[in-house]
């Protein structure tokens, strides 16, 4: 704002004893009033903000401080307080000491991690940043939680508890949902061994991340960490609802993906497990299979709910394709249940690593073989690797045993 102007009277003769004046001025000249600094005010000192690129601007006739572009206005009355940036860490020289100093100076309030625990629990330990902010978290509390290893930043906008299931964390990091045999294993169904994770992603998805590194974007055509299933059937989560449908596909979608992706023998073994472990879903499974194309449904083998493991199911299916049909989980007095009994005298045991890899289990299996030999049975044992990679040895041993006939008791 311009200073007010003062009209001075015409210049007259100087008073007695006054110092001589300069050249005379024209009468009725408009000039700004003088702005002398009060004698009591201290002299200007160098600004403490000089290191922050804040300068003083000289504007005649007065000197004033230029406002920094980063300076914020004071909050209005009744508005929530602003959170300032923490600035450089202080304390010890090591990162651990600096992190501890930061936590002491910016202590997380009661709304931070206690509010997020409720959000993370129903969604398998996974939550979006919008859910956490709605529960009272701030950017600072989330950043400190990640630094203190209380949360894991899966990718942009997604956080996970350190105890969250790793397969779901990997699926979210890739950019989709747990699918196919990975979802089947999550449901508790019997599945083959596969180190890769199966993920369902939209057809228009791009820049998908690596399952183990969110900063890496491998091409979709050449991936050794994940198998992608392009699926446009994305669920719609209502506002405020659980994000669990965004993490794992439904059972119906998993069955459809298994039949499409896996070999018919492998798919049949997984479906055997569905009937055995979830018998109440038998009618639903038949309805899901009826919706598949006839060509894919015709390739599936006969389903048997009596098989208790994936190895037992895959062995049964391949023996039936060779024309050898037996009974499953047959009770033999003095021995117990056996995996498969062919022609009422040939016992086939499918020894998976999950139930036959301990010293006690090894000892029990040898005792059962001795009892079967005493009772006039012949037993054959096959491992997972033999069934999956060396099936010719398995089928050859079964054919040779059947050709020799039933052993004669002594």
Secondary structure, DSSP 8 states (H G I E B T S, - for coil): ----EEE--------TT-----S---TT-EEE------TTS------TTGGGT--EEEETTEEEE---TT------TTS--------S--S-SSHHHHHHHHHHHT---TTSHHHHHHHHHTTTTEEEHHHHHHTT--HHHHHHHHHTTSSEEEETTEEE-TTS-HHHHHHHHHTSEE-HHHHHHHHT------SSEEEEE-TT--S---SS-TT----SSS-SSEEEEE--------TTS--GGGTB--HHHHHHHHHHHS-HHHHHHHHHHHHHH-GGGHHHHHHHHHTS-HHHHHHS----TT--SHHHHHHHHHHHHTT---EEEEEETTTEEEEEEETTTEEEEEE-HHHH-SHHHHHHHHHHHHHHHHTT-EEEEEEHHHHHH-HHHHHHHHHHHHHH------
